[in-house]
Each structure stands twice: as structure tokens, then as C-alpha cells.
């Protein structure tokens, strides 16, 4: 296996992984009752805050995302929102990060509580 072949395989694997990620995000969007266009719009919002392209948001970035979406809850409401976010998050030891699928689930929960509008 030469280096060129290795790079081709790596690109193929990366493209497949990205396609699977998009399919999973669209499926979660549908599960939440969002149309594909709404899920794509959510991805755009998510990407505005995920400037390091890590594909996950930390709690401080969730706050920024909500502010950019025009949501400025009181401190106690923000605590409740962060608890909801943690429910949909990936946990690693004492911290959590929210991926796109978790963000979609959080947005649905915020809509159910009339904190945000439709995407």
C-alpha cells in the first residue's frame, strides 16, 4: 500500500463518515418533526458557533448559540436549558459536549417550552 493509495482510502473513509453523519442528523431532525430544510438551517446555526469545526459545542458555546438565536433567558432559565442540553449531550468524565443531533433535540425541547421559535 503506497502513500497515494493510503490517502485515497482515507478520503473515501472520511466521505463515508460525513455521509453517515448527515444521514443521522436528518433522521434525528425527522424524529424531532423538522423538515430537511429546517435541519439544514439548524446545521448553519450550529456551524456559526462551532468555529473550531470540532462538531461539538461546550456549555459556553451553547450559551453563545442561544444568544445568536435571539434567546436571552434569565440565569435560572439558562441553568435549566443547560441541564436539558446535558440530557442530550455526550458525556466525558465531568464535562459534556453537544453534537448536532443533541442540538436538534434541545431545539425541539426549547420550542415545546416556547423559549424559541421554529427553525
C-alpha angles and dihedrals in degrees: 000000000000126000095259091053090047091053091048091052091046091052091048091051091047093049091048091049091050092049090050090049092052091048090051092048092049090049092051089046090054090046087055092049096253123141117234090256091055091050090051090049089051089052089054091051091046091049092053089064098034093073094155090056091232089140090228135082126220120216093266090052091050087058091051091047092053091048091051088050089055096255112135106169125182115261093262091049090049090054089053091048091051090051089053090048090052089053089060095038138098111251127217115177107300098347136064138205129201119224125197093271091052089048091055091051091047092050090052090051090049090050091050089055093046092243095122135020130236120299 
